[in-house]
Amino acid sequence: MPMFMKKVLVEARQVTEDDITPIAKWCGGTAVCPSSGEKPFPVFVNVPTRDGYKGAQIGDWVVKEENKFRPYTPEAFAREFETLQ
């Protein structure tokens, strides 16, 4: 069976300590703080996906494609996407 690849323009944001709350708001998710009180700031984003919520940690990417969101590790993001110049 032949295989096909589709190139699609997506919007992506990398999760950082400074942008974790705005990214959570952008994707309709939630910024999550640890319950132990070790860190006074959110450490990951719960991203709503078609398969339920998935976590995006600091350094991960959140990708918006056709109004759907999905988190990617830095390695997976580098394999799947290239920056437009």
C-alpha positions as a printed Julia matrix, in Angstrom:
85×3 Matrix{Float64}:
  0.0    0.0    0.0
  1.44   3.41  -0.92
  2.22   5.86   1.89
  1.67   9.61   1.66
  2.94  12.57   3.64
  1.04  15.8    4.17
  2.86  19.05   4.84
  0.84  21.29   7.12
  1.54  24.71   8.56
  1.24  24.61  12.36
  1.62  27.05  15.23
  3.95  25.89  17.99
  5.15  27.25  21.32
  7.92  25.9   23.5
  7.07  25.59  27.19
  9.33  27.71  29.42
  9.1   28.73  33.07
  8.08  32.23  31.96
  5.43  31.14  29.41
  3.85  28.11  31.06
  0.67  29.92  32.18
  0.09  31.78  28.87
  0.63  28.54  26.92
 -1.88  26.74  29.15
 -4.41  29.5   28.45
 -3.62  29.43  24.69
 -4.3   25.7   24.37
 -7.23  25.56  26.79
 -5.23  23.49  29.26
 -4.09  24.06  32.81
 -0.76  25.03  34.36
  0.0   22.46  37.06
  1.98  23.11  40.24
  3.52  20.27  42.24
  1.52  19.39  45.34
  4.64  18.96  47.45
  5.41  22.69  47.42
  8.95  22.13  46.12
  8.56  24.81  43.46
  6.3   27.87  43.78
  5.53  27.97  40.05
  3.79  25.66  37.56
  6.03  22.92  36.18
  3.95  21.5   33.34
  0.88  22.09  31.2
 -2.02  19.65  30.93
 -2.79  19.9   27.2
 -6.25  18.86  26.01
 -5.88  16.45  23.07
 -8.37  14.3   21.19
 -7.11  11.39  23.32
 -7.54  13.16  26.67
 -5.08  15.34  28.57
 -1.34  14.95  27.98
  1.45  16.67  29.91
  3.92  19.12  28.38
  6.94  19.79  30.59
  9.33  22.71  30.48
 11.29  22.36  27.22
  8.49  20.5   25.41
  6.54  22.0   22.52
  2.77  22.44  22.23
  1.61  22.3   18.6
 -1.69  23.61  17.25
 -2.81  21.96  14.03
 -6.34  22.48  12.68
 -7.52  23.81  16.08
 -6.27  20.7   17.87
 -3.34  20.67  20.29
 -0.65  18.09  20.96
  2.52  18.16  23.07
  5.88  17.03  21.66
  9.19  16.36  23.35
 12.05  18.47  21.92
 13.39  15.39  20.1
 10.04  14.47  18.53
  9.42  18.09  17.56
 12.81  18.3   15.81
 12.03  15.11  13.84
  8.54  16.21  12.79
  8.85  19.94  12.07
 11.12  22.46  10.44
 11.17  26.22  10.99
  9.98  28.44   8.15
 12.38  31.21   7.21
